[in-house]
Amino acid sequence: MRAKGEKVQSPSSMKTEAQRVVQAMSPAQKLRAAERLYHSARQLKTAALRAQHPEWSDEAIRQTVREIFLYARS
C-alpha cells in the first residue's frame, strides 16, 4: 500500500530510472550484468522445458536449450 501523498511512477519514469542505473555502470559491470541475465535466461528456459517435458532426459534438455540459444534472434 502506498503512503499518503506518494506518487505512482509511470512505466516511462521507471524506464528512465533503469537507464540511469545502466548509464552509471562501468563497462565491466555491464558485462557482468549481461552475463548474469544470459545465464538466468538459460536457467529459466531449462526449468520451463523440464516442466513441459518431464519425460525428457537431462541431455535432451541441455541440447534443446543449447539449440534455442544458438539460433535465437532478437
ChimeraX commands (.cxc) that place a marker at each C-alpha (Angstrom):
marker #1 position 0.00,0.00,0.00 radius 0.5
marker #1 position 1.30,3.48,-0.85 radius 0.5
marker #1 position 1.97,6.13,1.74 radius 0.5
marker #1 position -0.36,9.12,1.69 radius 0.5
marker #1 position 0.72,11.57,-1.00 radius 0.5
marker #1 position 3.17,9.12,-2.60 radius 0.5
marker #1 position 3.21,9.39,-6.39 radius 0.5
marker #1 position 2.83,6.34,-8.57 radius 0.5
marker #1 position 5.68,6.02,-11.03 radius 0.5
marker #1 position 4.64,5.67,-14.63 radius 0.5
marker #1 position 6.29,2.99,-16.77 radius 0.5
marker #1 position 8.17,5.70,-18.67 radius 0.5
marker #1 position 9.73,7.09,-15.47 radius 0.5
marker #1 position 10.72,3.57,-14.39 radius 0.5
marker #1 position 12.44,3.08,-17.72 radius 0.5
marker #1 position 14.26,6.34,-17.20 radius 0.5
marker #1 position 15.44,5.18,-13.77 radius 0.5
marker #1 position 16.66,1.89,-15.26 radius 0.5
marker #1 position 18.51,3.81,-17.94 radius 0.5
marker #1 position 20.19,5.96,-15.27 radius 0.5
marker #1 position 21.33,2.88,-13.39 radius 0.5
marker #1 position 22.80,1.31,-16.53 radius 0.5
marker #1 position 24.48,4.56,-17.58 radius 0.5
marker #1 position 26.18,4.78,-14.18 radius 0.5
marker #1 position 27.66,1.28,-14.54 radius 0.5
marker #1 position 31.22,0.71,-15.71 radius 0.5
marker #1 position 31.75,-1.43,-18.83 radius 0.5
marker #1 position 32.88,-4.32,-16.61 radius 0.5
marker #1 position 29.71,-4.04,-14.51 radius 0.5
marker #1 position 27.58,-4.02,-17.66 radius 0.5
marker #1 position 29.34,-7.13,-18.94 radius 0.5
marker #1 position 28.78,-8.96,-15.63 radius 0.5
marker #1 position 25.12,-7.91,-15.63 radius 0.5
marker #1 position 24.69,-9.16,-19.21 radius 0.5
marker #1 position 26.34,-12.47,-18.30 radius 0.5
marker #1 position 24.04,-12.90,-15.29 radius 0.5
marker #1 position 20.98,-12.16,-17.44 radius 0.5
marker #1 position 22.13,-14.66,-20.07 radius 0.5
marker #1 position 22.68,-17.42,-17.51 radius 0.5
marker #1 position 19.39,-16.63,-15.77 radius 0.5
marker #1 position 17.56,-16.87,-19.10 radius 0.5
marker #1 position 19.14,-20.28,-19.75 radius 0.5
marker #1 position 18.14,-21.50,-16.28 radius 0.5
marker #1 position 14.57,-20.29,-16.78 radius 0.5
marker #1 position 14.34,-21.97,-20.19 radius 0.5
marker #1 position 15.74,-25.18,-18.73 radius 0.5
marker #1 position 13.17,-25.14,-15.93 radius 0.5
marker #1 position 10.35,-24.43,-18.37 radius 0.5
marker #1 position 11.37,-27.31,-20.64 radius 0.5
marker #1 position 11.62,-29.68,-17.66 radius 0.5
marker #1 position 8.10,-28.69,-16.61 radius 0.5
marker #1 position 6.71,-29.08,-20.13 radius 0.5
marker #1 position 8.57,-32.32,-20.90 radius 0.5
marker #1 position 9.21,-34.27,-17.68 radius 0.5
marker #1 position 9.94,-37.38,-19.74 radius 0.5
marker #1 position 12.96,-35.80,-21.49 radius 0.5
marker #1 position 16.45,-36.77,-20.35 radius 0.5
marker #1 position 18.89,-34.22,-18.95 radius 0.5
marker #1 position 20.86,-34.47,-22.18 radius 0.5
marker #1 position 17.77,-33.77,-24.30 radius 0.5
marker #1 position 17.00,-30.71,-22.18 radius 0.5
marker #1 position 20.61,-29.46,-22.43 radius 0.5
marker #1 position 20.68,-29.96,-26.19 radius 0.5
marker #1 position 17.34,-28.21,-26.71 radius 0.5
marker #1 position 18.39,-25.22,-24.57 radius 0.5
marker #1 position 21.67,-25.05,-26.47 radius 0.5
marker #1 position 19.86,-25.01,-29.83 radius 0.5
marker #1 position 17.33,-22.44,-28.66 radius 0.5
marker #1 position 20.07,-20.03,-27.59 radius 0.5
marker #1 position 22.31,-20.83,-30.54 radius 0.5
marker #1 position 19.62,-19.93,-33.06 radius 0.5
marker #1 position 17.84,-17.20,-31.07 radius 0.5
marker #1 position 17.07,-13.96,-32.85 radius 0.5
marker #1 position 16.30,-10.63,-31.32 radius 0.5
marker link #1:1,2 radius 0.2
marker link #1:2,3 radius 0.2
marker link #1:3,4 radius 0.2
marker link #1:4,5 radius 0.2
marker link #1:5,6 radius 0.2
marker link #1:6,7 radius 0.2
marker link #1:7,8 radius 0.2
marker link #1:8,9 radius 0.2
marker link #1:9,10 radius 0.2
marker link #1:10,11 radius 0.2
marker link #1:11,12 radius 0.2
marker link #1:12,13 radius 0.2
marker link #1:13,14 radius 0.2
marker link #1:14,15 radius 0.2
marker link #1:15,16 radius 0.2
marker link #1:16,17 radius 0.2
marker link #1:17,18 radius 0.2
marker link #1:18,19 radius 0.2
marker link #1:19,20 radius 0.2
marker link #1:20,21 radius 0.2
marker link #1:21,22 radius 0.2
marker link #1:22,23 radius 0.2
marker link #1:23,24 radius 0.2
marker link #1:24,25 radius 0.2
marker link #1:25,26 radius 0.2
marker link #1:26,27 radius 0.2
marker link #1:27,28 radius 0.2
marker link #1:28,29 radius 0.2
marker link #1:29,30 radius 0.2
marker link #1:30,31 radius 0.2
marker link #1:31,32 radius 0.2
marker link #1:32,33 radius 0.2
marker link #1:33,34 radius 0.2
marker link #1:34,35 radius 0.2
marker link #1:35,36 radius 0.2
marker link #1:36,37 radius 0.2
marker link #1:37,38 radius 0.2
marker link #1:38,39 radius 0.2
marker link #1:39,40 radius 0.2
marker link #1:40,41 radius 0.2
marker link #1:41,42 radius 0.2
marker link #1:42,43 radius 0.2
marker link #1:43,44 radius 0.2
marker link #1:44,45 radius 0.2
marker link #1:45,46 radius 0.2
marker link #1:46,47 radius 0.2
marker link #1:47,48 radius 0.2
marker link #1:48,49 radius 0.2
marker link #1:49,50 radius 0.2
marker link #1:50,51 radius 0.2
marker link #1:51,52 radius 0.2
marker link #1:52,53 radius 0.2
marker link #1:53,54 radius 0.2
marker link #1:54,55 radius 0.2
marker link #1:55,56 radius 0.2
marker link #1:56,57 radius 0.2
marker link #1:57,58 radius 0.2
marker link #1:58,59 radius 0.2
marker link #1:59,60 radius 0.2
marker link #1:60,61 radius 0.2
marker link #1:61,62 radius 0.2
marker link #1:62,63 radius 0.2
marker link #1:63,64 radius 0.2
marker link #1:64,65 radius 0.2
marker link #1:65,66 radius 0.2
marker link #1:66,67 radius 0.2
marker link #1:67,68 radius 0.2
marker link #1:68,69 radius 0.2
marker link #1:69,70 radius 0.2
marker link #1:70,71 radius 0.2
marker link #1:71,72 radius 0.2
marker link #1:72,73 radius 0.2
marker link #1:73,74 radius 0.2
view
